[in-house]
């Protein structure tokens, strides 16, 4: 169960991408984001302490990937040698665009090399000139890939607990959030406006459903006994810098925000 939100329309084709990672509390605490070199480019990403991969990463040009678990039963039995979905993200971050990611995934699928449980993979390409950033999504059901694109703001939800109801509740909450921030999404936003917008998006990912002040399964900041939001990560691709904010644990608890930055490459 995870929630990803995407806000394009920032200066120089920039955007905001945020995700709440919902997992079993029995998993080891993740490693906070740090920079590493992949495909001769710097990449910012947190690390999964159990399997060594990541669920979100961004390179120095502003190309980002984020993976969510699938919320449907697999269309085919999972291979006995399944690989962590987070490792796939680390491998694909060496690519340079959603197009290259798509070609890689299609080649793996044809060769029987997608040895992963169902997933939703989000790829974001920063805009060029007047063109805004764009999100491309791949859905793998264990048997086939399906593709879709998004040119404006959006919300992607993964939930094995009442998937339709949870997705509808969080998407409605995002639509309400978007009504309050949309005027700030403009190509001439200042650094202060970008920081304020990032803070608003962080607050959305720390929010609870109406009528559930302590959080519940439908909330963006999810609280359940067997699964919960274990971290929140936000990527800001600005005109000159790329920032990744990371909060371990429930974001509603106002924990320390760990900030990692790098210059945006030209």
Buried (B, 14 or more C-beta within 10 A) or exposed (E): BBBBBBBBBBBBBBBBBBBBBBBEEEBEEBBBBBBBEBEEBBBBBBBBEBBEBBBBBBBBBBBBBBBBBBBEEBEEEEBEEEBBBBBBBBBBBBBBEBEBBBEBBBEBBEEEEBBBBBBBBBBBBBBEEEEBBBBBBBBBBBEEBEEEEBEBBBBBBBBBBEBEEBBEBBBEBBEEBBEEBEEBBEBEBEEEBBBBBBEBBBEBBBBBBEEEEEBBBBBBBBBBEEBBBBBBBBBBBBBEBBBBBBBBBBBBEEBEBBEBBBEBEE
